[in-house]
Amino acid sequence: MPNLKDELHSSGWSAGRTCFDNTTTKRNKLILPCLISSRIYVVDVGSQCQAPKLCKMIEPVDVFWKCNKGYLSIPRSLPNGDILIANAGDPSGNAKGTLPFNNSMNKLTGLEVEYVIFRASPFCITGGFIVLDGETFELKGNWENECDTPPSGYDFCYKPCHNVLVSSAGVVPKCAGYGFSPDDFKKGVFGRRLNVWNLSCRSLTQCFDLGEDSLPLSVKFLHNPDAAEGYVSCALSGIVYRFYKCEANNWAVEEVIRIPAKDVTGWIMPKMPAFTVDLIISMDDKYLYLSNWLHGDIRQYELSKTCKPRLVGQVFVGGSILRGGPVAVCRDEELKCQPEPLVIKCKRVYGGPSKMQLSVDGKRLYVTNSFYSTWDKQFYPNLVKEGSVMLQIDVDTEQGGLTVNKNFLVDFGKEPNGPCLAHDIHFPCGDSTTDILA
C-alpha cells in the first residue's frame, strides 16, 4: 500500500455468490476499507493472482465530505452488485447517530430481548453505511435514510429473500484508538445495540439492547436462504444471541451461549472477558465457530437445535491466560488448569485467535491472531515484535472436534517489510463469510 497507518482491518470481494447454482462469479477485485485512515483501496487480484495491483484509491477527504463518515469496517457486495461498507463513526471518531438510546424502552425478559422502533430528528450522521458502485468503484454516498442512523457500527449481514439487513454496534473509534481502558465502562464507549433494517427501503425498523458494554461485533445469518435466523457475538459480555423472525415480520432475540469471565490477577481488570472477536457458520449450517481473543480458545458448536447450540470442540491457540505468563487465573468455571503455550515449527505463537475463515467443505479452519494494532500492542506486545501468524485447525465434521495442524504455519514476522499483523482472510473461490445465498 502507498500509505502507512491505514489499519487494513477488514476486506471483501467486489462480487459475491448470491444463489446456489451461480458458479461463474468473478472475484477479481478485493475491497480494502481502512479502519483508521478511512481510505478505501480496490486491488486487482484477478489479472495476476500472485502479483496484485492497486487499481483504485478513494481518499479519506472524499468519504468525509460526501458521507460525513469515517472509520470504515466491513465491506460486502449487495444483490444489485454495489458494495456496502459499514462505518464505526464520524470523521472525528465520534459515535453520535440520530437515534439516542432509551433504556426504559428496552428490557431483558428472561432470555428474550424486547424490541423498540426508534424515530428521531437527525442531527449527525455517524454509524451506518456507505456505497460504492459495483462496476466503477466510485463513491455513491450514504446507503441509509438520514433519519435512521445508529450511533456506531461494525459488522452486518443480510437476507434478500426476507428483505432484511442486521448490523452490530462496535466501539467509539476515537476511544478505541487509545487502547482498552476499564474507565470506559458505563460511558457509552462500547456498543450495546443490534439493528434490524428494511433492506429495500434502507430504513431502520428495530433496535435491540443487548446490555450495557456488551460490545456486539460479529453477526451472521444461517446460509440456508429460507432460514430467517442468525447469531451475534458480544465481545465483552461473552454472550451469543440468536436473532430470528417471528410474527408480523418482527424479529426477536434470545441468549443461546454464555462464556463466563475468568477471575484473574496480573491483568488490567480482576475479571477477564472472553472477548469474542469472530463468529462464523459452516456452509451447511451444521457448526458455529467462535474465536476468543483474550481467553485464547476457538470453540465449535453443533447447531442441530439452533436455539440450543452444543459445544463439541475447543482448542487453545494462544491467549492471555497461558501457563507461565503474567496472568494467574484464580477462579475458572470451565478449566481446571491454565493452557500451555503453543509452539508450531519451533515458533512460539503469541496473541489470541482473531479472524477465522472456514474452507467450503468445512474441514479446515484458518485463523489469524491480530485484532487491532493499538490493542495488540497493549495486550500482546510480543505479537507486535514477532509478527502474527495464520494457523490451520483441522475440523472433525462428523462428530465435532478441533485439532491444531502442526505442519501448517504462515509466519508474517518474516515478511520483507515486517513484522506484519495479519487479520482478515478470504478465498477467491468463495468462502463461508462472503457468499450470501439468495
C-alpha positions as CSV (number, residue, x, y, z in Angstrom):
1,M,0.0,0.0,0.0
2,P,1.2,3.5,-0.7
3,N,0.3,4.8,2.8
4,L,1.2,3.9,6.3
5,K,-1.1,3.6,9.4
6,D,-4.2,2.9,7.4
7,E,-5.1,-0.1,9.6
8,L,-6.3,-2.6,6.9
9,H,-8.8,-4.3,9.2
10,S,-11.4,-6.0,7.0
11,S,-11.7,-6.9,3.4
12,G,-14.3,-8.3,0.9
13,W,-14.8,-9.2,-2.7
14,S,-16.3,-6.8,-5.2
15,A,-18.8,-9.6,-6.1
16,G,-20.2,-12.5,-4.1
17,R,-22.3,-15.5,-4.9
18,T,-26.0,-14.9,-4.5
19,C,-27.5,-18.3,-5.4
20,F,-26.7,-22.0,-5.0
21,D,-26.0,-22.6,-8.7
22,N,-24.1,-19.5,-9.6
23,T,-20.5,-20.7,-10.0
24,T,-19.4,-18.1,-12.5
25,T,-19.0,-15.2,-10.1
26,K,-15.6,-13.5,-10.7
27,R,-13.9,-12.4,-7.5
28,N,-11.1,-10.4,-9.1
29,K,-11.3,-7.2,-7.1
30,L,-10.6,-7.0,-3.4
31,I,-12.1,-4.1,-1.4
32,L,-9.9,-2.9,1.4
33,P,-11.5,-0.2,3.6
34,C,-9.3,1.3,6.3
35,L,-10.3,1.4,9.9
36,I,-8.1,4.3,11.0
37,S,-7.5,6.5,7.9
38,S,-11.0,5.9,6.3
39,R,-9.2,5.4,2.9
40,I,-10.5,2.7,0.5
41,Y,-8.3,0.6,-1.7
42,V,-9.5,-1.5,-4.7
43,V,-7.0,-4.2,-5.5
44,D,-6.9,-6.2,-8.7
45,V,-6.1,-9.8,-7.7
46,G,-7.6,-11.4,-10.9
47,S,-5.1,-10.4,-13.6
48,Q,-2.2,-11.9,-11.7
49,C,-3.2,-13.6,-8.5
50,Q,0.4,-13.7,-7.2
51,A,1.1,-10.1,-8.2
52,P,-1.9,-8.0,-7.0
53,K,-2.1,-4.4,-8.3
54,L,-3.8,-1.3,-6.8
55,C,-6.3,-0.2,-9.4
56,K,-8.3,2.5,-7.4
57,M,-7.9,4.5,-4.2
58,I,-10.6,6.7,-2.6
59,E,-9.1,9.3,-0.3
60,P,-10.5,9.9,3.2
61,V,-11.5,13.5,2.3
62,D,-13.9,12.2,-0.3
63,V,-15.5,9.9,2.3
64,F,-15.6,12.7,4.9
65,W,-17.2,15.4,2.6
66,K,-19.6,13.2,0.7
67,C,-20.8,11.0,3.5
68,N,-19.7,12.7,6.8
69,K,-18.5,9.3,7.9
70,G,-15.2,7.7,8.8
71,Y,-13.5,4.6,10.4
72,L,-14.6,2.1,7.8
73,S,-15.0,-1.6,8.7
74,I,-16.8,-4.5,7.0
75,P,-17.5,-4.5,3.2
76,R,-19.9,-6.8,1.4
77,S,-21.4,-6.9,-2.1
78,L,-25.1,-6.2,-2.4
79,P,-27.6,-8.1,-4.6
80,N,-27.6,-5.3,-7.2
81,G,-23.8,-5.5,-7.5
82,D,-22.9,-2.4,-5.5
83,I,-20.6,-2.6,-2.5
84,L,-21.8,-1.7,1.0
85,I,-19.2,-0.7,3.7
86,A,-20.1,-0.3,7.4
87,N,-18.6,2.5,9.3
88,A,-17.9,3.0,13.0
89,G,-18.2,6.8,13.5
90,D,-17.9,10.2,12.0
91,P,-14.7,11.8,10.6
92,S,-13.6,12.8,14.1
93,G,-14.1,9.3,15.6
94,N,-17.4,10.2,17.4
95,A,-20.4,7.9,17.6
96,K,-23.5,10.0,17.9
97,G,-26.0,9.0,15.3
98,T,-29.6,10.2,15.1
99,L,-31.1,7.6,17.4
100,P,-30.4,8.2,21.1
101,F,-30.9,5.1,23.2
102,N,-33.8,5.0,25.6
103,N,-33.1,2.3,28.2
104,S,-36.6,2.4,29.5
105,M,-37.9,1.1,26.2
106,N,-35.7,-2.0,26.1
107,K,-35.9,-4.6,28.8
108,L,-34.5,-8.1,29.2
109,T,-37.3,-10.5,29.7
110,G,-35.9,-13.9,30.7
111,L,-33.6,-14.9,27.8
112,E,-35.5,-12.7,25.3
113,V,-35.0,-9.1,24.4
114,E,-37.9,-6.9,23.7
115,Y,-37.6,-4.6,20.7
116,V,-38.4,-0.9,20.1
117,I,-38.8,1.2,17.0
118,F,-36.9,4.5,17.1
119,R,-37.6,7.7,15.2
120,A,-35.8,10.9,15.9
121,S,-34.8,14.2,14.3
122,P,-31.4,13.9,12.6
123,F,-28.5,15.9,14.0
124,C,-25.5,13.9,13.0
125,I,-24.7,11.1,10.6
126,T,-22.2,8.6,12.1
127,G,-22.7,4.8,12.3
128,G,-24.3,3.4,9.1
129,F,-23.1,2.5,5.6
130,I,-21.5,4.0,2.5
131,V,-22.0,2.6,-1.0
132,L,-19.5,2.1,-3.9
133,D,-20.6,1.5,-7.5
134,G,-20.0,-2.2,-8.2
135,E,-18.5,-1.5,-11.7
136,T,-16.7,1.8,-11.4
137,F,-16.0,1.7,-7.6
138,E,-17.0,5.4,-7.4
139,L,-18.2,6.5,-4.1
140,K,-22.0,6.9,-4.4
141,G,-22.8,8.2,-0.9
142,N,-24.7,7.0,2.1
143,W,-26.9,4.0,2.0
144,E,-29.4,4.5,4.8
145,N,-32.0,7.2,5.2
146,E,-30.6,10.1,7.2
147,C,-33.3,9.8,9.9
148,D,-32.2,6.2,10.6
149,T,-28.6,6.3,11.8
150,P,-27.3,4.3,14.8
151,P,-24.5,5.8,17.0
152,S,-21.9,3.4,15.7
153,G,-21.5,0.3,13.5
154,Y,-19.2,-2.6,12.8
155,D,-20.4,-5.8,11.1
156,F,-23.6,-6.6,9.1
157,C,-25.2,-9.4,7.1
158,Y,-28.4,-9.5,5.1
159,K,-31.1,-11.9,3.7
160,P,-32.6,-10.7,0.3
161,C,-35.5,-13.2,0.5
162,H,-36.5,-11.8,3.9
163,N,-35.8,-8.2,2.9
164,V,-33.7,-7.7,6.0
165,L,-30.2,-6.4,7.0
166,V,-28.9,-6.9,10.5
167,S,-25.9,-4.8,11.9
168,S,-23.9,-4.7,15.1
169,A,-22.7,-1.7,17.1
170,G,-18.9,-1.8,17.6
171,V,-17.0,0.7,19.7
172,V,-16.5,4.5,19.7
173,P,-13.5,4.8,17.3
174,K,-11.6,7.7,18.9
175,C,-11.7,5.9,22.3
176,A,-10.6,2.5,20.9
177,G,-7.6,4.3,19.3
178,Y,-6.2,4.9,22.8
179,G,-6.4,1.3,23.8
180,F,-8.7,-0.6,26.1
181,S,-9.5,1.1,29.4
182,P,-11.7,-0.1,32.2
183,D,-12.5,3.6,32.8
184,D,-14.5,3.5,29.5
185,F,-17.2,1.2,31.0
186,K,-20.6,2.8,31.7
187,K,-19.7,5.7,29.4
188,G,-21.3,4.5,26.2
189,V,-17.9,3.7,24.6
190,F,-18.7,0.1,24.0
191,G,-21.7,-0.6,21.8
192,R,-24.8,-2.4,23.0
193,R,-27.2,-2.4,20.0
194,L,-28.3,-4.9,17.4
195,N,-30.0,-3.1,14.5
196,V,-32.6,-4.5,12.1
197,W,-33.1,-2.8,8.7
198,N,-35.6,-3.0,5.9
199,L,-33.2,-3.9,3.0
200,S,-35.1,-2.4,0.1
201,C,-36.3,0.8,1.9
202,R,-32.9,1.3,3.6
203,S,-34.6,2.1,6.9
204,L,-34.1,1.1,10.5
205,T,-37.1,-0.9,11.8
206,Q,-35.9,-2.4,15.1
207,C,-33.2,-2.0,17.7
208,F,-32.3,-4.4,20.4
209,D,-30.4,-3.5,23.6
210,L,-28.0,-6.4,24.3
211,G,-26.8,-4.9,27.6
212,E,-24.5,-2.1,28.6
213,D,-20.9,-2.5,27.5
214,S,-21.8,-5.8,25.8
215,L,-20.0,-4.8,22.6
216,P,-21.7,-6.8,19.8
217,L,-19.3,-7.4,17.0
218,S,-19.7,-10.3,14.6
219,V,-23.1,-11.0,13.1
220,K,-24.0,-13.8,10.7
221,F,-27.2,-15.4,9.2
222,L,-27.5,-19.1,8.6
223,H,-26.6,-19.8,5.0
224,N,-29.9,-21.6,4.1
225,P,-31.8,-18.9,2.0
226,D,-35.1,-19.8,3.7
227,A,-33.7,-19.6,7.3
228,A,-34.8,-16.4,9.0
229,E,-32.3,-16.6,11.8
230,G,-28.7,-15.9,12.8
231,Y,-26.3,-15.1,15.6
232,V,-24.4,-12.1,17.0
233,S,-21.5,-12.4,19.4
234,C,-20.9,-9.9,22.1
235,A,-17.1,-9.5,22.9
236,L,-17.2,-8.1,26.4
237,S,-20.3,-9.9,27.9
238,G,-19.3,-13.2,26.4
239,I,-22.8,-13.8,25.2
240,V,-24.0,-15.0,21.8
241,Y,-27.6,-14.1,20.9
242,R,-29.8,-15.8,18.3
243,F,-31.9,-13.4,16.3
244,Y,-34.9,-14.8,14.5
245,K,-38.0,-13.7,12.6
246,C,-41.4,-14.0,14.4
247,E,-44.9,-12.9,13.7
248,A,-45.8,-9.8,11.6
249,N,-42.3,-9.5,10.1
250,N,-40.9,-8.6,13.5
251,W,-37.6,-10.0,14.8
252,A,-36.7,-11.3,18.3
253,V,-33.5,-12.1,20.2
254,E,-32.6,-14.7,22.7
255,E,-29.4,-15.7,24.6
256,V,-28.1,-19.1,23.5
257,I,-24.4,-19.1,24.6
258,R,-22.6,-17.6,27.6
259,I,-18.9,-17.8,28.1
260,P,-18.1,-16.8,31.7
261,A,-15.3,-14.3,32.5
262,K,-12.3,-15.6,34.5
263,D,-11.2,-14.3,37.8
264,V,-7.6,-13.3,37.4
265,T,-4.6,-11.4,38.9
266,G,-1.8,-9.7,37.0
267,W,-4.2,-8.3,34.4
268,I,-5.9,-4.9,33.7
269,M,-9.1,-6.0,35.5
270,P,-10.0,-8.6,38.1
271,K,-12.2,-10.4,35.6
272,M,-11.1,-11.2,32.1
273,P,-13.8,-11.5,29.4
274,A,-13.5,-13.9,26.6
275,F,-13.6,-11.1,24.0
276,T,-15.2,-13.0,21.2
277,V,-13.9,-11.3,18.0
278,D,-15.3,-13.5,15.3
279,L,-18.3,-15.8,14.6
280,I,-18.6,-17.9,11.5
281,I,-21.1,-20.6,10.4
282,S,-20.2,-23.6,8.2
283,M,-21.8,-23.6,4.7
284,D,-24.1,-26.5,5.6
285,D,-25.2,-24.7,8.8
286,K,-24.1,-27.6,10.9
287,Y,-21.5,-25.8,13.0
288,L,-20.9,-22.4,14.5
289,Y,-17.3,-21.3,15.4
290,L,-16.2,-18.6,17.9
291,S,-12.8,-17.1,18.4
292,N,-12.0,-15.8,21.9
293,W,-9.1,-13.3,21.6
294,L,-8.3,-12.9,25.3
295,H,-9.0,-16.4,26.6
296,G,-7.2,-17.8,23.6
297,D,-9.6,-20.6,22.5
298,I,-11.6,-21.4,19.4
299,R,-14.9,-23.1,20.0
300,Q,-17.1,-25.3,17.8
301,Y,-20.8,-25.6,18.5
302,E,-23.2,-28.0,16.8
303,L,-26.5,-26.4,15.5
304,S,-29.0,-29.3,15.1
305,K,-31.1,-27.2,17.6
306,T,-30.4,-23.6,16.6
307,C,-31.9,-22.3,19.8
308,K,-29.5,-24.6,21.9
309,P,-26.0,-24.7,20.3
310,R,-24.0,-27.6,21.8
311,L,-20.2,-27.3,22.4
312,V,-18.5,-30.1,20.6
313,G,-14.9,-28.8,20.0
314,Q,-12.4,-26.5,21.7
315,V,-8.8,-25.8,21.1
316,F,-6.4,-23.2,22.6
317,V,-4.0,-21.3,20.2
318,G,-2.6,-18.6,22.5
319,G,-4.4,-16.0,24.7
320,S,-3.7,-14.2,27.9
321,I,-4.1,-17.0,30.5
322,L,-1.3,-19.3,29.4
323,R,0.7,-21.2,31.9
324,G,3.9,-19.3,32.9
325,G,2.6,-15.9,31.8
326,P,2.0,-12.8,33.9
327,V,-1.7,-13.6,34.4
328,A,-2.8,-16.1,37.1
329,V,-6.3,-17.5,37.0
330,C,-7.9,-17.5,40.4
331,R,-11.3,-18.9,39.5
332,D,-12.4,-20.6,36.3
333,E,-15.8,-22.1,35.8
334,E,-14.6,-24.1,32.8
335,L,-10.9,-25.0,33.0
336,K,-9.1,-27.0,35.7
337,C,-5.7,-25.6,34.8
338,Q,-4.2,-22.8,32.6
339,P,-3.4,-23.9,29.0
340,E,0.1,-24.4,27.7
341,P,1.8,-22.0,25.2
342,L,1.5,-23.1,21.6
343,V,4.7,-23.8,19.6
344,I,4.5,-24.7,15.8
345,K,7.6,-25.4,13.7
346,C,9.8,-24.0,16.5
347,K,7.9,-20.7,16.6
348,R,6.1,-19.6,19.8
349,V,2.6,-18.3,18.9
350,Y,1.7,-15.0,20.6
351,G,-1.6,-13.2,20.6
352,G,-5.1,-14.8,20.6
353,P,-7.4,-16.2,17.9
354,S,-9.0,-13.3,16.0
355,K,-10.4,-13.6,12.5
356,M,-11.3,-17.0,11.0
357,Q,-12.2,-18.5,7.7
358,L,-13.6,-21.9,7.0
359,S,-13.0,-24.0,3.9
360,V,-16.1,-24.6,1.8
361,D,-16.0,-28.3,2.7
362,G,-15.8,-27.3,6.4
363,K,-12.7,-29.4,7.2
364,R,-10.1,-26.7,7.5
365,L,-10.5,-23.6,9.8
366,Y,-7.9,-20.9,9.3
367,V,-7.2,-18.3,12.0
368,T,-5.1,-15.2,12.4
369,N,-4.1,-13.7,15.8
370,S,-4.1,-9.9,15.4
371,F,-7.2,-7.9,16.3
372,Y,-6.4,-4.2,16.1
373,S,-2.8,-2.8,16.2
374,T,-3.4,-0.5,19.2
375,W,-4.9,-3.3,21.3
376,D,-2.3,-5.8,20.0
377,K,0.4,-3.5,21.5
378,Q,-1.4,-3.3,24.8
379,F,-2.2,-6.9,25.4
380,Y,0.3,-8.8,23.2
381,P,3.5,-6.8,22.8
382,N,5.4,-9.9,21.7
383,L,2.9,-10.3,18.9
384,V,3.8,-6.9,17.5
385,K,7.5,-7.6,18.0
386,E,7.5,-11.1,16.4
387,G,4.7,-10.6,13.9
388,S,1.4,-12.5,13.6
389,V,0.7,-15.9,12.1
390,M,-2.0,-17.8,10.3
391,L,-2.8,-21.3,11.7
392,Q,-4.8,-24.2,10.3
393,I,-7.3,-26.0,12.6
394,D,-8.4,-29.4,11.4
395,V,-12.1,-30.0,11.9
396,D,-14.0,-33.2,12.6
397,T,-17.1,-32.6,10.6
398,E,-18.8,-35.9,11.6
399,Q,-18.6,-35.9,15.4
400,G,-17.2,-32.5,16.1
401,G,-13.7,-31.6,17.3
402,L,-10.8,-29.3,16.6
403,T,-7.1,-30.0,16.3
404,V,-4.2,-27.7,15.6
405,N,-2.4,-28.7,12.4
406,K,1.3,-28.7,13.5
407,N,2.5,-28.9,9.9
408,F,0.9,-25.6,8.8
409,L,2.2,-22.1,9.7
410,V,2.2,-18.8,7.8
411,D,4.7,-16.6,9.6
412,F,4.1,-12.9,8.9
413,G,7.0,-11.9,11.1
414,K,9.3,-12.9,8.2
415,E,7.7,-10.5,5.6
416,P,10.3,-8.3,3.9
417,N,8.8,-5.1,5.4
418,G,7.6,-6.9,8.5
419,P,6.9,-8.0,11.1
420,C,3.3,-7.7,9.9
421,L,0.0,-8.1,11.7
422,A,-2.5,-10.2,9.7
423,H,-6.2,-10.1,10.3
424,D,-8.8,-10.9,7.7
425,I,-8.9,-14.0,5.4
426,H,-10.8,-14.7,2.2
427,F,-10.7,-17.4,-0.5
428,P,-11.0,-16.4,-4.2
429,C,-13.2,-19.5,-4.8
430,G,-15.8,-18.3,-2.2
431,D,-16.0,-18.8,1.5
432,S,-18.3,-19.1,4.5
433,T,-18.3,-15.3,5.2
434,T,-18.5,-13.9,1.7
435,D,-21.3,-15.8,-0.1
436,I,-24.9,-14.9,0.7
437,L,-27.2,-17.4,-0.7
438,A,-30.5,-15.9,-2.0
